[in-house]
């Protein structure tokens, strides 16, 4: 077994030819935005091949094969439904998937015709997801990096990042947001959540939200982690429309700010000397979260 496989067209071609020979003559090419947790390739014109890039992400494959076919018929927008699951080989050590291709472009702001309508449609999708029977669904754990669980899992990381960024961000305000999020504990019944609602996992067609993809961090638990899009993409009236469409009380909104702040903090701390574009994007998110907390306090 290889510990860090080189995931490229050659590998995918070999895997398809040996495990799904009926598809071996279909063209294989990388998807333009193939993701980080998984590498994605077109398989012909109607399918994609999706391979985890590390062992931590491989835990998500069997979960998706089990649950996505059950969720899909109950949701108002298309989601990926697996067609086949590949098995590990000497060249690639984890399970992998073949999916039906879903048309659409990732939800960059310039592709969205109207953010408030987009926000309302997204909220409706998340409400529908939360209403699906969660019995037996995957609880927060290693498979989804504890999304849907208690924010306290990341307390050490968040505080360490705040300390490291002293003088670079408003650390007192960040600490206040984090403390408020920790205090706003969740006591509800577990519900389904997506776990990574971001522009790259939302597809648009003709300016409208058309599909939701990448359920690798999905599970059942506290859906507050799904609120991050309110500060990473939405603003003003669209943020208000998103919140109005959700059953999000003050405590859930506070936890949503906490999840968003944690991710932005560790990104700035970890990338500050590496990726200036990502750092500035995350700084903006931090500013949005802190301003929203101050406005609501």
N, C-alpha and C positions, 0 to 999 in steps of 0.2 A: 504494500500500500504506500502511496505517496502522501506526504503530510501537507504539502502545499502545491497542488496541481497547477499547471499552466493551462488555464481555461481559454481555449481559442477554438477557431473553426475546425481545425484538424481533430482536436479531441472530441468535439461535439459530433463531427462526421463519423468518427470511429464508434462512439457510443450508440448513435442511431443505427448504424449499419449492423452492429452486432446484436442489439437488443430489440430494435424495431425495424427489421429489414424491409418491411412494406413501405417505409418512408425513406429508404436510403437514397433514392434518386431525387429527392426534393432539394432545392437549393438551400444552403445554410449561410446566413450572414449576420453579423452583429446588429443588435438594435441600437439606434442612435444614442439613446440614454439608457444604458444597460443596468444602472444601479451599482451599488457598492456591496450590499449584503449578498446579492446574487448577480450572476452574469446571465444576460438574456440574449437569445439569438432567434432570428426569424427561421422558421422551418417551412419552406414553401411560402405561399401567400396567406395561409389561413391558420398557422400554428406558431407557437414559440416554444423554445427549449429554455428552461430556467435551472441554473446550477448554483447551489450555495457556494460562496467563495471561501468559507471557513467552517470548521466543525461546529462553532456556536450557532450558525444559521441552519445547519443541516437538520436540527431538531424540529424545524418548522415544516418540513416537507410532508411527513406523514400526517401531521395535524391538518394541513390544508387539504390533503386528499380525503380525509375523513369528514371534515366539517363544511368546506365550501359548497359541495353539491347540495347540502342540506339548507344552507343559508340562501343560496342564489334565488330559488323560486319565491322567497318571502321578502325580497328587497325590491325597491322601486327603480333601481338602476342596475345595469350589468356589473357583475364581478367576475374575476377569473374562475373558471371551472376546469379542474385538471382532467386531461384525457388519458394520460398514462403516467406511470411512475417507473423511472429507471432505477437500477440497483447498482451498488458499488462494484468497481472493477479494480484491477491492479493499477490502472492509470488514473482512476478517479475514486476517492474513498467514501463517497456519501451517496445517499439516495438523491434523485433529481426528478424533474417533472417536465411533461409536455402539456401545454395549455392551448386552448383555442385563442387565437389572436383577437384582441378587442381594438377596434378602430378608435382613433382619437389622438389628440395632442395633450401633453402635460399642461397643467393649468398655470402657466405663466400669466402674470397680470395682464399683459398686452393682448392675450388671446381671449380674455373674458369680456363678454359684451357689457355686462352690468354686474358689479360686485354684490350689490344687495340681493339681486335675484339668485345669483350663484350661492350666496351665503344661506338664503332661505332653502334652496334645493338641497344643499349639503346637510343642513340641520334636519330636514325631513328624512333624508337617508339615514342619518345617525339615530333618529328616533325610531325608525322602522327596525333598524338593527337591534336597538336596545329592547324592543318589544318581543323579539324572538325568544322562545323558550330556551333558557340557559342551562337546563338540567343536564348534568354530565359534561358540560363544556370545559375547556382547558383553563384551569385556574392559573393565576400569575406564577411565573417561575423562570427557570433558565431559558426555556424555549422562546420567551418574549421579553427577556431582560426585566422581568417583574413589572411590566406595564400592567395597570389595573390593580396593583397592590398598594401598599402603604408607601408614601413618599419618604418615610424614614429610612428606607433601604438606601437612599442616596444622600442621606444627611451628611455623612462624612465627606463625600465628593463635593457637594455644594459648598459646604463651609470652607473646605480647603481651597476651592477655586475663588471664593470671595476674598479670602485672605491673600491669595496670590495676586489678585487683581487690585489690591489696595492702591489707590492713586490713579488707577486707570478707568475705574467705573465708580459709580456712587455706591460704595460698599455698605454704608449704613442703611440706605434705602433698600438695597438688595437683601440685606439681612432681615429687614422688617417684612418684606414680601415672603421670604422663605419661612420665617417664624409663623407668619399668619397662615401659610399653606399647611405647615405641620400641625397647627392647632385645629384646623378645620377638618377633623377626622371624618371618615366616611363610615356610615353605619347601615347603609342600604343593602338590599338583596342583590346578589351578583347579576349583572346584565352583560350582554355581548358588547364588546368594543372593538374598534379596528386596531388601535395602538400606534398608528403612524399616519395620521391624517395630515398630509403635507402636499404642497403643490405638485410634487413629482409623482404622487400616488393618486392624483385626481385627473381625470381626462375630460377634455372639452371637445365639443363639435359645434360648429357655427356659433361659438361664443357661449354655449350653455354647458353646464355640468352634464356629462354623458355616461361616465363609468367611474368606479372606484376599484383600484387595483392594489396588489401587494398586501395580503393579509398575514404576512409572516409573524407580526407581533400581536396578532389578535388573541382574544381570550375572553373569559368572563370574570367580571369583577367591577371595580370602580371605573366608570367611563370618563372621569375627569381628564385623563391623558389625551382624549380625543379633542379637547378644547384648544390645543396649542395653535391650531390654524387661525384662531381669533387674533393672535398677535404676530404670527409669522407671515400672514398674507392679508388678512382683513384689517379694516380700520374704519373709524367713524361710523357712518350709517350701516355699512355692511357688517361691522362687528355687532352693532345693536340688533340688526336683523337676525344674525346667527344666534345670538343669545336669546332673543325673543322666541325663536323657533324650537328651543331646547328646554327640557325640564332641569335647568341649571340654576339652583339657588345660590346664595352668596357663598356658602361653604364650598360647593363644587367649583364655582368660578375661581375662588381662592386657590383651590388645589390645582385647577387648570393653569393658573399663573405660575404655581410652583413647578409643575412639570416643565413648562416652557422655559422658565428661568434656569432650572437645573441644566437643561440641554444647552442653552445658550452660554451659560457660564463655563461649562467644561469645554465647549467648542472654542471660545475665546482663549481660555487658559491653555488649551492644548495646541492651538494653531497660531498663536500670536506671532511667532517668528517663522511661520511656515506658509500660511495661506492668508494673505491680507484681504482678499475678496470675501472669504468665508468669515473672517474675523469682523469685518465691517458689517456684514449682514447680521451676524449674531449680536453685535453691539446695538444695532438698530432694534432688534427684538428685545433686548434687555431694556432699552429706553422705553419701548412701547409698554412692556409689562410694568415697569416702575411707574410710569405716568398713569396707567389704568388703575393701579393700586392706590396711588395718591388721590386720584379723582373719586374713587369709591370709598375712601377712608372717611 
